[in-house]
Amino acid sequence: MPKHDTFPALSSPSTINTLAPPDIIIRGGQDVVATYAKLHTIFANAQNDQFAVGVSDFLEWLEDLAPGMSLEHIVEDNISSHLSNLASVGCSDAEQASRLCAIDLFLTGMEESVPQLGRIPRSSYGGLCPPLLIVENSSENADYVNVYIDFLMSHTNRKTREVYAQGLRRFCDWIVDHKTSSRLPVLSDLTGSQMAAFINSISETDEETGLTDDKARTVSTVFSAVRTYLDACIAAGLLKTNVARAVRLPRVPSGKGATPVLDNALVARMIDMIPMETEADYRDRAMIAMMAYSLFRISAVCRLQVRDYQMRGNLRYIVTVEKRSKVHEMPVHEILAHYIDDYLRTTGLIDRPDAPLFQGSTPRGGSLTSHAYSRNASWKMIQRRAKAAGYFGEVGNHSLRATGITNYLAHGGQLEEARKMAGHKSAETTRLYDRNIDAVDPEEVSKIRY
């Protein structure tokens, strides 16, 4: 078993300054060594001992695990295995989280020199990765990391945990980026003016309506995470007041939803432009069609297994679990069935009913990895396929769902049936996706004459 520092990690973080670059860094070339040197300075000056040694211990562990390994070969399983190893030698959850924060900063900082590291999403780390601001404010007397872990894990809904974690990271990263000195800000010194400036930075205002689209809802969600985390810090005796409570949020406008709806021809072009050369190509075509024709949420699509694609007589069904653990059964459109059948035959997944239906792929060769495709990877894929089809506007996973609902209603579909297909609790929610109401008829525009 690789040797780790006794916990707590170091009596004096300054001893890190004497470390030479590990062999795995040297093998990466001069650019990698230069990038590592910049990051190493951050770790050497760290106040949190566990954060300070997080990367050096991880790289040492990798060398022991696979001598001669290159940085571009680091995968999600390496990080998860390292965390498990830390736990086995007595590393607490908060100590693991602090080290994971260092590893995350290292991977992010190395992306420019080693682009392959950009394929590793935070959701695959196998542990909670707190923001740098929270980690560096932690000490023996003020364990902000442990409060962070308890705060997130107190929410039993996984989606809520992810949204709150993203919101806190967004806030903390903004505070770090806008610090006025070389030292990181202190959480107990946060001010209302900083909170207001942060809200303004993530808001898009309109003179008449206030926030445009659903930006007000985004602000509300992000700031809810900040407020409730600071409340948890007060309960733990780390803070005396919560300055976020005194800040007023922008009003939430009512009306139509803000999810971008794509042109029907664009969706068809996105599918037609896929070259169909690799297993990843067949997956992308089937996945895009799944969201456009079945109206599933991306989280439900990523959870699908091969067995969830079912034959019932002459009809095919997709059975998935949507929000609130609701089982949702959707008849499969004949075009979608053709794409899924092609995908299953080409990849051999047709003989693996327990495998994830949509899987990640290798960066080169496009072969499937047997691991479930993540929402973040799906978002990047849709961005890439939309650009290949000549579209450079805003687009995301939810865009295909919104486009499908709008398409169905435009062709005479009933709102109540659309509600059932979308798995919405209320038809009013479904109505937000219908952009046909606001579509302007070109013939009407031609009536303007001067």
N, C-alpha and C positions, 0 to 999 in steps of 0.2 A: 504494500500500500504506500503511495507517495507520502513523503513527510511534509507536514504542514507546520506553520508557526503555532506555538502554544497560544491559546486564547486567554486574554486579549492578544492581538497579533504582535504588536511591537511595543517596547517600552519607550522607544524614540524613533518616530517616523523618519528622522533625518538620516538614519542608517541606510535608507533606500537609495540615497544619492550615490552610494559606492557601487551599486549594482551595474554590471556591464549588460548590454543588450543580450537577451537570450538567443540561443542558436536559431530558433524558429523565426526570430526577427531578422537576424543577419542573413539568413537564406532568402529573405524576401527582397533584398537589394537595397540600394542607397536611399531610395524614396521612402521605403518602409521604415528604415532605420531613422531617417530624419523625422518622420511623422511620430514614431514611437518616442523619440527624444522629447518632442513637444508635450505629448501626453504624459510622459514620465515625470515631467516637472510638476504637473497637476497632482499626480499621485504622491510625489515627494513632499509637497507642501500641504497635503491633506491633514485635517484635524482628526478625522475619524480613522483610527488605526486599521480597522477591517477593510475600509475602502482603500487605504494606502497600499495594502499588500494583495488586494483582490486579483489584479492582473498578473503580477509576478507569480503568484501561487498557481493561477490557472495555466499559464504558459509552461511552468515547470511540470505541472501535472500532465499536460499534453505531451511533453517530451518523454516522460516516463511511460505514458500510454502507448505512444507510437513514435519511436525515435526517427528523426528525419522528416517528420510531418511538415507540410507547408500550410501557411495561413489560409490559403484559399480552400483548403480541404476541411476547415472547421464547419461542423454542422450542428443542428439543434441538439442532437443526442449527446454531443460532447459536453454541452453546457449543463444539460439535465443530469448527466452522469457525475459531473464535477460537483454539482450541488448535493447530490445524494451522498457522495464521498465526504463532503464537508459535514453533513449531518451525522455520518457514522463516526466521525472523530470528535464529536461534541460541539459542533458549531451551532449556535442558537439560530432561530428563524431570523432575528434582527441582524445577526452577524452575517448570515448567508445573504440577506437582502442587500446589505451594505457592499459586500463583495460583488454581488450581481450587478449593482449599479456601476461599479468600476469596470466590469467586463462589458457592460452595455456601452459605456462611454468609449471604451477601447475599440469595440467593433464599429461603432458609429464613426469614430475618428479615423479609422483605417479604411473606410469605404472608398475614398478617393484613390488611395494607392492599391487597394485590393477590392475591386468592385464586387467580387463574389460574396463578400461579407454582407452586402446590402440585401441579400436574399433571405436573411435570417430575421423573421419578425419577432417583436418583443413577446407576442402571445405564445411563442413556442419555447420560452426559457424554462418552463417548468417551475417557476417561482415568481413571487411578486417583486418587481423591479422598481423601487422607489426613485423619485427624482433626486438629482444631485443636491438641490437646496435642502431637502429634508435630511438626506444622509449626512451632509457636512454640518448640519446644526445639531446632530446627535452626539451625545457624550454619555458618560456613566451617570451623570446627574440629570440629564435631559434626553430621554430615549424617544426622540421623535419618530424613529423608524419603527419601533415596536408599536407605538400608537397608530402609525400608518397601516401596519399589517392588521391590527385588531379592528381598526375603523373599516377597512375594506371587507374583511372576512365577516364582519357583523351583518353584512348584506347577503342574504341567502340567494338572491337572484344573480346569476353569473353575469348577465347583461348589465345589470346595475353596477356591479363591481367594475366591469370593464369601462363603462362610461365615466364613473367617478375617478378611476385611475387615470384615464385620458385627460379629464378635466383638470385634475391636480397637477399632472405633468405639464400641461399647457400653461397653467398659471405659474408654476415654479420656474419653468424654463424662461418665461417672459421676465420674471423678476431678476433672474440671473443675467439675462441678456441686457437688461437695462440698469444694472448696478452702476453706482457712481464712483466706486473705488475698485482696487484690485482684489479686495476681499469680498467673499460672498456675504450677502445681507443676512441679518439675524432675524429669525421668525418673530421674535418678541418685539422687534422694532418696526414691523410693518405698519404702514400708515394708511389712512383712508384715501389720501390723494393717490397713492400707488394703486389701490384697488380701483379707483375711478379711472385712472389712466389705463389700466389693464382692460377694463370693460370697454373703454373707448377704442382700444386697439383691435378688439375682436368684433366690433359693431360696424355695420354699414348703414348709415343713416340717410334718410330722405327728408327733405324740408317739410313735406306735408304729412307723411305717414309715420315718421319715426324710423324704426328699423325696417329694412326691406326684407322680403321673403320670410324665411323662418329664422333669421339671425337672432332675433330676440329670444327665441326658444333655446338656441344654442348658448347664448349668454346666460340664460337662466339655469340651464343644466350645468354648465361649467362652474358658475358661481355657487350653485348649491353644493357642489363637491368641496369647494374652498371653505364655505361657511361651516359646513358640518364637520369637516376635518379640524378646523380651528376650535370648534365646540368640543370635540373629543380631546384636544390638547388642553383645554381649560379643565375638563373633567379629570384629566390625568395630573393636574397641578403644574403643567408646563407653562401655561399662559394665564394672565390675569383677566384680560379682556379680549373680545373678538371684534376687531375693527371692521370686519366685513359686514357685520350686522347693521352698521349705520349707513351703509351705501345703498342707494336706491337703484333698482334695475330699470332698464328701458321697458316701456309697455310692449305687450305682445299684440301685434295687429291680427285681426281676424280676416278671414277670406280664403282664397285658394292656397293650396300647399305650394312649397317652393322646390320640390324635387324636379330637376330638369327632365322634361319629356322630349324624347328624340323623334325626329322625323321618321315615318314608316320606311321610306326609301333608304335612310341611313342604316337602320337595323338590318334590312335585307343586304345592304352593301357590306356591312361589318361581317356578316356570315359568309357572303360570297367571296370576299377578299382573302379569307383564310386559305393558305396554300394546300392544306391537307397532305403534309409530308411527314409529320411526326405524330407520335401518340398525343403529345400536348396539343397539336392542332385539332385532332378529333375531339379531345376533351373540351377545348375552348368553344368549338362550334356547338357541342351539345349543351354546355353550360350557359352560353348566351341564349340559346333557344329555350332552355329550361326556364329562365327568368322571364323571357319575353312571351312565351306561350302558356306557362303555368302560373305566373304571377306570384311565385314563392318569394319570401324574404331570403336574402343571401345567407343568413345564419342557418336557416332550415335546409337550404341547398347544400351547404358545406357539411351538414350532419348526415346526409343521405348515405345509405349503404346500397349495394347492388340489389339486395333482396327487396328493397323498397320499391323497385320497379317491377310491377306485378302484372301478370296476364289473368284476366277474368273473362272467360268465354272468348269472344272476338275483340274485347276491349282491353286496353292497357291502362293501368292506374299508377300514379305516384302517391305513396303514403309517407307523409312527413310529420314532424312534430314542430308546430309553430309556437308563437308567443303564448305564455301562460300554460305551457305543456299541453296544448290542445292538438289532438291528432287530426290532421287535415288530409283528406283523400281527394285527389284531383284527376279526372279523366285526362289521358294524354292526347294532345293534338297529333294528327297523323304525321305532320311534318316533323314535329319533335320526336315522335316514335322512330322515324326513319334515322334521324341523327343519333339518337341514343343507341339504336341497334347497331349502326355502323361503328360507333365508339366502343361498344362492348365486344364486338367481334374482332375489331382491329387490335385492341389491347389485351384480349384474352380474359377480361374481367367477367365475362359471361359465365365462366366456370368457378368464380370466387364470390359466392353470395354474401359472405360476411365482410368483404372488403369495402372500404369507402368508395362510393360511386365516383366522386370527383377527387382526384389525387394530385399532389404536387408533382413537379417534374424536375429533372436535372437541368442545370443552366445550359449545358451543351448536349445536343442530341435529342432533347425533348422526350426522354423516356420517363415513365411514371415511377414514383418512389415508394408507393404503397402507403404513404402517409396522407391523411385527409388534407384537402386544399383549404387554405385559410382565407378569411374574408379580405385580409390585406392584400394577399397575392391575387385574389380575384379582382379587386379594385384596380390594381396595376395592370392586370391583363386586359380589362375592359378599356382602360385608358389607351393602352397600346393598340388594341384592335380598332378603336374609334379613330385614332390618328391615322392608322393605315388606310382607313376608309375615307380619309380627307376631312375629318371633323376634329377641330381643336378647341371646342367650347367645353363647358363644364359637363361632366358625365361621371356617373358612379354606378355602384351595384344596384341602387334603388331606382335608377333612371329606367332600366328595362322593365321593372315591375310597374312603374307609373305609366310608361309608354304602352304596355300591354292593356292596362285598364282603360286608358284613353282610346286606344284602338278598338277595343271591344265595344265601348259605348258609342263610338263614332259610326260603327257598322250596325247600329240598331239594337245593341244589347241592353238589357234591363239593369237598372241600378242595383236592385236587390240580388240579382244573379251575380253581378260584379262583386257585391259585398261577400257573397258566399265563396266565390273563387279566390278573392284576396284574403279571406280569413279575417275580415274586419268584424269587430263587435257591433259597430254602428254604420249604417249607410251614409251618415254624415261624414264619417272619416273617408269613405270611398269617394264621396263627391269631391273631396279636396284634390283628388288625382285627375279629375275630369277637366281637361283643358279645352274641350270642344266648345264650352259655353263662351269662352273668351276669344275663340278663334275668329278672326275677321275675314269675311268672304272677299276675295280679290275683286269680284264683280261689283261689290258695294263701293270699294275704293275707286273703281273706274268712273263712278258717278260724280266724282268731284271734278267740276269743270270751271275754268276761268275764261 
